[in-house]
Every structure is written in structure tokens, then in C-alpha cells.
Amino acid sequence: MTITTPPVSSKRRWAGLAVLSASVLLVVMDMTVLNVALPAISADLRPSSIELLWIVDAYGLVLAGLLVTVSALGDRWGRKRMLVTGFAVFGLASLAVLLADSPLEVIAVRTLLGVGGAMIMPSTLSMIRNLFTDPGERARALGAWSAMAAVGAALGPILAGLVLEHLSWHAAFLLNVPVMAVAIGAGLLLLPESRNPSPGRWDVLATALSMAGMVALVYAIKSFGKYGPASASALVATVVAAVTLGWFAMRCLRRPDPLLELRLFRSGPFSAGVTTALTTSIAMGAVLLLLAQWMQLVQGYSPLETGVRLLPAALAALVASPLAPVLAARIGARRVLAGGLAVMGVGFLLLFLAPAPLDYWPVAGTLTLIGIGNGALAIASAMIMSGTPAAESGSAAAIEETSYDLGGALGVAVLGSVAAAVYRGALDYAGPAAGVARESLGGAIGVARELGAAGAGLAERATAAFTDSLTLTSGAGAVLMLTGTLVVWLLMPRDLGLSGATQR
């Protein structure tokens, strides 16, 4: 049972959905803004490769580490209050970027944005679960929610590109502020409050275990990617992650009132939805980030031109997300969910198999297929949320958002590290500032400019090495997505409707 006050009419439900969809618009815009602004940040601040990874990953890492705790707090304190507070934190952090003039300060701002995002994202999903009690209506609402994410993915690069054409990269983050202001006002007026009336005792130990375990896990992955399997710090972090997360899981499974309801994984549809969110985020988090850099640093597109050329993914997802529930009602959720992953896998494979030299048109085809397959995420959310009791919607939302955000961090850490290793291995250069050139493509181009005519060969070799790393990483993404397709197909029962009944 979940308390929702006051009773919600149909008109207010859909008005509330508009506010919740604005939430995901805000967060996704911030993620895509970073993809476009990253080359400018690199050129201005000259971060090391590990600092660059932390600039990208800090947001997702903090988000993943706090989602369980913040979601449980929202169940107790009120999901509307948590959402509006998250808007305020997110907006203030966006303003704070004006003061950032070093890599560490940008990482600090991204950390604060992660805190705000952790307040926003699970609140939106759990409120959709409680606003829309009819499974079919809820699936349509989640389709609209997913479509708004596609709008954010489309608007972020274009608006960031427009800003970067005339202003510094600091200004790109200010795009969040007006959206935040509107969302705060609309949320206070339109959204009803909801909370779990019997959330159980607060588990302080489980809270500490979940945060420590998630931080240790991602740190271990980063360290292995940077220093290889012989890294002592990575091995220690792996042990810490295994112990703390294992302890956390056992504690949650043994308590009648756990901080996170892990027993939801007994449901095949729930597990299939989480698998979809995780695998999709891993592959997209790395490949789309690399594509944004390839367009600017290899192809020479401006930030605005890059934003426009990333549009096929967003526009295809904008069309596919609302259609996915309709298609699932006709041919079954299993076919749509697994089929979406397969389409994305084919998209990554297209980029991997594209002939050299790589140009934009195979990339456009890849982006389109990724966007079409992205429509399956609406069905994944329906599977996760529809079969979850209303009182446990906070746990379901936390698990889903952890899958998205941890997947994004893992994608950049694991596949991004693979791409960096391929780049370093393919770059045959031992001249002046070789260490800087081998750190990143931006560093190599900077060295080439300083060398003048003598650096022309370096720039050419570096861009070729980066393109090789992009295509090979896309191949790894294809393998991941096609493996996920098989797992989801096996987990999903045949002819399952959008209600996604949870086996408890």
C-alpha cells in the first residue's frame, strides 16, 4: 500500500507525467551536454586521462552509489519532496560550474549533479508506478517518459553546440537552470505526494554497505582498466566490493523490511527489464561518448554540427518509444524487448564492419538503429514497474536507475578503457611529448599543433588510431547487446502482457 494525497484524477495524472518527464529531460540533457562539451573542457583544462574518466564517471558513480539510500528516504519522507529537492540541488550544481576552472572542480560539480540526479530519477519512476495503476496506461506513460529522454538526448547536443559556438563550455551546463526552475514550480503545483506508510526500520549498516560497495566496485573497474590486472589497489577494491555488496545482499534478503527489496529478482520479467537497462547503458555510454569525440576531433565538426549529426539516435528513439507498448500489446513484450536489443546490436555491428576510412553515413545508420532499439527501454521499465507492488516501487525504481547509471559508468570505465588501450597500442609515436600524445586524441592533436609542420604525421596517425578504437569498441558493444538479447529471451515468459506479474 502507498499513501497518495489527494486522490488523483485522470487529468492530473497526465499533467503530473509531464512534470516527471521534464525530470528525465533535465538529466539526459546534462549527460549529452557533457559529450559535446568534453573536447572543449579537455582543451581548456588539459585533464589527464584518469581525470577525464572521472569527469565523465563522477556523475554516474555518485548516482549509482546514492540511489538505494535516496530512494528509501523518498519512500519515508515523500517522493514529491525528494523530487523537488533534487531539482534544487541539480540547478544549484549547474550554477556552480561557473566557478570551476580545474579538472578537480569540474569533477566536484559533476558529483553534486549526481546527488541531485539521485534524488530525481527514482522519484519519477516510483511516482509513475503509483500515479498509473492500470498496466496498459502505465506502459503508455512509461513510453512517453522514455520518449522525453530521447528529446533530451536530441536537445542536449544541439543546445550545447549553439552555446559552445559563442560562449565557453561553462555556459553549456547552464542549460539545466531554466528547465529546473520550471520543473520546481510545476512539480509543487501539479504532483501529489506519495510515500510508503509502513517502510520499516531504517537500516544504517545496509546504507553504509551499499554506498561503500558501489564506490569500491566502480573504482576497481577503473583501476583494472587503467593499470591492468596487476594493480594492487584494484585488487583491494575488488575484495572490498565483493565483501560489502555480498554482505548487503544477504542482509536485505534476510530482513522482512530490507532497505532494498532484492527478492524482486525472483521475477523473470523484472530480471529481463534490469538486464535490458544494464546492457544498453554499458554499450551506449561508451560508444556514444567516443562518437561525439570522433565527430569533433577526427571529422572536424563544430559542437553544433556534432549535435545535429547525433540526432538520428534521438529522433528514432522519440518515434520508437511510444510505439513500443502498442507493438508489445500485439506481438508480446518478449519479442519487443529482445528484438530491441538485437536491433541495437546490429547497429553496433554496422559501425564495427564499416569500411575504412570511416565516414558519417555508416555512423548515421548505427545511430538510427540504436535509437530504434532504444524503444525497448519503455518495455523494460514496464516489466520492472508493472509487476512491482506499489509499496515496493521505490526499490524497483532504485534498481532500474542503478542499472542505467551504473551501466553508463561501467561502459565508460570498461569499454572506455578498452578504447584507450587500443588507441595507445595503435599510435606509433615516440617523439616529443609522446606521453601526452598517447594519453588521448585531444592531447595528440595539441602536441601536433605545437610541433607545427613536423606534427602533421602525428595528427594523422592519432586520428587513425582513435577511429580504430571506436570501431573495435563498437564491436564489443555488439557482442554485449546480442548476448543480452539471448539472456532476455530466456528470462521472459512467452506471451506475457505488459502487466509483468512478479513472482513472489
PyMOL commands that set and color helices and strands:
alter all, ss='L'
color gray80, all
select helices_A, chain A and resi 10-45+49-77+79-99+103-131+135-166+169-173+176-190+204-227+232-254+262-266+268-298+303-309+311-331+333-353+360-374+376-386+390-426+434-439+441-491
alter helices_A, ss='H'
color red, helices_A
select strands_A, chain A and resi 3-5+193-195
alter strands_A, ss='S'
color yellow, strands_A
deselect
rebuild
show_as cartoon
